[in-house]
Structure formats: C-alpha cells, structure tokens
Amino acid sequence: MRVGFLSTRLAGTDGVSLESAKVVALLVRMGHDVAYCAGELDAGGPGGLQIAEMHFRHPEIEAIQADVFRCKDTQMLRSRIAASVKRLRASIREFVQEYRLDLLVAQNACAIPMNIPLGIALSEEVAEAEIRCVGHHHDFAWERERFTPCAVQDLIDMHFPPKGRSIRHAVISSIARRELLRRRGIESIVLPNVMDFASGPPARASRSEELRTALGFGDDDIVLLQPTRVVPRKGVEHAIELARRLVSACHPRSVHLLISHPSGDEGPEYANWLQKEAATSGVDLVLAADRFVAVRESEDSAGFDLRDAYELADFVTFPSHIEGFGNALLEAVFYRKPLLVNRFPVYVADIAPCRFDFVEIDRAIDQETADSVARLLDDAELSARTTTRNYAIATEHFSYEVAERRLAQLIDRWA
C-alpha cells in the first residue's frame, strides 16, 4: 500500500516525530511505501508535502489557538477556523491525490488540539471522501490542563478524535484506550512506544568523549542525563534534587545534569526557575540551548545528537509527572543506561508490571533514592547486570516485532 503520514510536524526529537519514524520503518519493512505531510519536515526524512498552516506555530493557527483557549467564542473566531479548515482540507486532498495514497496515518493531528483547524479538516475530509485512515494518538485534550477551558468544546468533542467508518484508532497505553472508550465510545488498540531491540543501536564510532570535552566535563565527572524537553510535567526539579544529593555525597567528583532537549512550547518561566533552583543547590545544570546541540542533520554535520548524550551519560533521570507513554524510558534501556523513573500513571499501568529494574520514586527524591543511584554509579558490575536484564525485558514487551503484529491488526483488512 501507499501510506501517507500527516501531522503538525514530522521533524526533530519530539515523541510523536520519533514514534512516527519507527512506524514508518516498520511499514517499509512490511513492504509498504510511505510519504509525509506536515507543517515541518526533516530534510533527511521521507518525501512529501510541507504545508505551513499545518504547523502549530503558523501565525494564523497561533492566533486561533490563543482565542480558543482564552474562551473568546465569537462568530469571527468560528469563521476563521472554518476558513483555515477549508484551506487545510484542500491540502490534505492534494496530498492524497498526488501520492495516490491508499491509507492515511494521522499522527496526533486529531488527538490533541495543538492545531484545531487541522484536526477538523482531517476529520471532515476522511469522513466525506471515505479515506481509509489510522489515527495514531499519543496525547488527548483531557490529559492536559492547558486545553481547558475551551471556547469551542463542541468542535473538540466532535473531532478530537473523530468517529467514523473509515477511521481506526491506535493509542499508546491501556489508560488511553480505556479513557477513549469511556469518553468518546471509540474502540482502539494499544500500539506502545517501541525500539528496535532485536537489532540494537547501529554500529558507529562513539563521540561521547568529544562531547564530554565540548561540554567542559572532567574525565571523572558524573553525568546525569535528562533526555526530555524543559516543561513542568517533566519534573526536572526532581533531577536537580538528585544531583544536589549526589554532589554532597560524591565530593570531590563533580556532578552535571545535562538536559538534552530545549525548552518546550509552554514559555520560558519553568526553565528560568530551574536555573535558579540549580544555582541555589550548587548543581551544574546544562540546558540544550546553552552548550548542547540536540540534533544534527547527518553524521558529518556539526553538533552532537541524542545518542551522543546517552553514550556520555552515567545515569538517566526520567522523573516525569505525566507521560503518554515515555519514549525516553525505552531509549535509556536501549542504550543500556541505569534509570530513575517517577511512577506516573502509564508507567504504573503498562510498564511497571513488566518488572524492570529501575530506581523508582513517587514525586520525591529522598536519601534512599540517592543512595540507590550512587550504588549503581559506583558499581559497574551491578549497573551492567541491571541494564542487561532491562534490555531483555524490553525486547519481550516493547520491540519492533510487538509493534509489527499490532500494526497488522489495523491494516491487514485494507491491504
């Protein structure tokens, strides 16, 4: 089949873009052809159409979103939404026709209302043209406080996500599946985040020592990696508290907390507060925007990529308060790094039952937590046993092979 992926953006290291690339790899492996359509595309990704108005940072979309979530429900607002929907429907139609698509895969575009006209346009075009579509949903509006209150709740309820004969739904956790059924009466399958554990990381020369030098870290320094964006729900303050306790315990070894991704789309206030907290705690907090380039376009281009950061890290922190699933958790296992994780709801429901060997917290770092992390930092044999066991568990539950079987459930009847 010819399969088209559609989203607000399909570029960079956000979770939706990363998981989309994995689904693409699986579909190609299954013999399908793939094209992209989004407001932003990576230069080295699949070919496709880049439609500026699909991006949530497009000026017209930003203006609409601002009025919607300031509850300015006016006829002018709804007219602007309708006009944008009309333009975006024409773009979706062009994408389907130009690439002669047999199937659309909507990556979060009709799940979380980051671009309300795009979700509506997709919903309407799929229904009226009877385009076969899989909605791969990573987040929903009801999971984020910033999407309430809303001036057009009727549109959100109808289109995020939509019901219909030609659309099928995949979510990334059992909690999302249960809530989608309860709130919208929509059945779905769970397609969790995955990694290619059977193959492992591709062979290449490590650049971790080059990155260590670029960041100004000493050879014996401890590097904690928080592989997330800087937004409040990622709980970066817990990683700072862990680093503070390790600084006290590990003297004269220096401890650095490296945040691999830049600030998110929720304003600079949280990042500014974290900088002050780190300074007060005596923690060297290294933000991506300051000393680290999170993504490079190719192996030969300037900067360092996320794998370089994982290879440099002695330990990974993932103290998120809430996650749709938690891609960084699997990445830490994939690169065989010990991990601290907060017991967020999806972790408790879908990941903890697999019996991984992580350092767990419940929204707080205490001395017992710091001592557990210190043991893993000080005992290379213990760390190796732990990460090897975690890799085997992830291979069983969150591999490409697991995802391929579940994708087949969605598309085999359309093949």
Secondary structure, DSSP 8 states (H G I E B T S, - for coil): -EEEEEES-B-TTSHHHHHHHHHHHHHHHTT-EEEEEESSB-TTS--EEE-GGGSTTSHHHHHHHHHHTTT---HHHHHHHHHHHHHHHHHHHHHHHHTT-SEEEEESTTTS-SSHHHHHHHHHHHHHHT--EEEEES--GGG-GGG-S-TTHHHHHHHSS---TTEEEEESSHHHHHHHHHHH----EE----B-TTT-S------HHHHHHHHT--TT-EEEEE-S-BSGGG-HHHHHHHHHHHHHHHTTS-EEEEE-S-B-SS-SHHHHHHHHHHHHHT-EEEEHHHH-----SSTTSSS--HHHHHHH-SEEEE--S--SS-HHHHHHHHTT--EEEE--HHIIIIIGGG----EEESS---HHHHHHHHHHHH-HHHHHHHHHHHHHHHHHHSBHHHHHHHHHHHHGGG-
